[in-house]
Amino acid sequence: MNKERIWLSSPHMGGNEQKYVQEAFDTNWVAPLGPNVNGFEQDLENYLNTKVHVAALSAGTGAIHLALIQLGVQQNDTVLCQSFTFAATANPITYLGAKPIFIDSEEETWNIDPVLLEKAIKYEIKLGEKPKAILVVHLYGMPAKMDEIKVISTKYSIPIIEDAAEALGSTYKNQKCGILGDFGILSFNGNKIITTSGGGALVCNTKEAKDKTIYLSTQARDQAPHYQHTEIGFNYRMSNIVAGIGRGQMEVIDLRVKQRRANFEFYKNAFRTLDNLKILEEPTEFYSNRWLTTILTDSFQTREKLRLALDKENIEARPLWKPMHLQPVFSECKAYTNGVSEELFDKGLCLPSGSNLTQSDLKRVVNVIKSCI
Ligand SMILES: *Cc1c(COP(=O)(O)O)cnc(C)c1O
């Protein structure tokens, strides 16, 4: 039996990445600036929507940090944050001495529940602590219910940061995820739909915000011939080498979305007859990049049985994200819950979803699952 490791989501180069990296070496732009950085930003702007302004950074986490700063989040402020996510969404709130307030998910997209969100805002305002921002995540590539969330954002004048780290290539009502909020963040970490080995970007609505992002990400230097600083800065800019990988990856982004969606269709088709396995369908006008295909089993026991059986066959599968309101590190934080994310965490599993999986890889995964159920 073929027991080669099948990974959850591994890097998939397009072919031209090394050409751009070679150019950086040939011209000696081995620095956190240069033609690849500008070119990669341009590629992202063209892809997302030519009206947005993108700043390439060293990580998606840093992008969230700089978005929070630009929205004026300070010590002891509160930020409303989707609970069902990866810790990188919430961590930057604490870098500023602010406090996350976690909001549970709804069942149709698994993302922040607009009803619970509004309830939380009303209650917090009553307490005299109006939250400073809403951090929405498009988890596993599935867009959140942006119309409902935007109505709430406008009604209470609380800006939105869109964590689109997992959702490059997803669309909501024909608009790309990442351009739907006051700020959008992207990640190019090794496991994402495209990767630069590590990296991120902040999507801004104005040229001023992009300039400010670059300024903050390069130690906040004033305009002066000497080194002068009137603000605290960060070292968050993307390097020109890494951006070269990004330029190569942007040439194949559409193909990558197609490949990930084809994985989803394969699994969906294979599990059609198993009624104790559920998959997440797209609501009308929601288009997911299907970064990871996820399944929902009927119990924690079934989920563990599947995960262990796959592991035994050298196939990587992982439980869904453990909600932030259940994380020991956030145990002191406030949370508005409804049981949805806890149930997803108990019963859900992420299946191998890389764009480089072969038909025989997919069949191997399906066969293990079918033999267990
Ligand atoms: C990957 C990820 C991030 C962080 O991005 P990095 O580039 O790894 O810092 C943030 N949010 C979510 C939901 C992610 O999946």
The ligand as a Gaussian input file, in Angstrom:
#p B3LYP/6-31G(d) Opt

LIG

0 1
 C       -3.113000      32.233000       8.955000
 C       -4.108000      33.074000       9.636000
 C       -3.770000      34.315000      10.200000
 C       -2.358000      34.801000      10.377000
 O       -1.606000      34.944000       9.277000
 P        0.008000      34.835000       9.386000
 O        0.438000      35.287000       8.037000
 O        0.328000      33.406000       9.660000
 O        0.454000      35.740000      10.461000
 C       -4.775000      35.086000      10.732000
 N       -6.043000      34.677000      10.728000
 C       -6.415000      33.487000      10.231000
 C       -7.853000      33.115000      10.253000
 C       -5.465000      32.636000       9.686000
 O       -5.828000      31.447000       9.221000

